[in-house]
Every structure is written in C-alpha cells, then in structure tokens.
Amino acid sequence: MIMEGIACPTDGTGCSSMLRCTIENWADLLTGRATLSALMETGAVSITGDETSTLVALRACDPEGLRS
C-alpha cells in the first residue's frame, strides 16, 4: 500500500491495486537483479486493480528494477 508517499507491505485489505510476488522476486527488484517488466512477462509478478497507476507509482521509486 502506498500511503502519504510511503510504500509499505500489507495483506492488501482496502487496496485498490496490488502487486503480488515472492519475497525473493521483491529482493531481486530492489537490488536490480531483475526488472519489473521482465518479471511481469514471466508471470512472476502480477498486478491486480489499476495496473497503469501502480506502474506509475512504482516508477517513481529509487530502485532501478522497479522503474524498468
């Protein structure tokens, strides 16, 4: 969930959009070992809800893996 500009992991209750992945894939995204687009292509990461808004929000984050 992104609240007041801060992303925090939740169980998704009350979210309009959700990104789902394993903790290993999340670590790969944060460290740059994988890109969001590549993991989405393989189905390792999925977004439910408003995908466009979710991608825009993630691309504003610092880790390069979330911006590509």
Sequence and secondary structure as in RCSB ss.txt:
>XXXX:A:sequence
MIMEGIACPTDGTGCSSMLRCTIENWADLLTGRATLSALMETGAVSITGDETSTLVALRACDPEGLRS
>XXXX:A:secstr
 EETTEE     TT SSEEE  HHHHHHHHHTSS HHHHHHHTSSEEES HHHHHHHHHTSS HHHH 
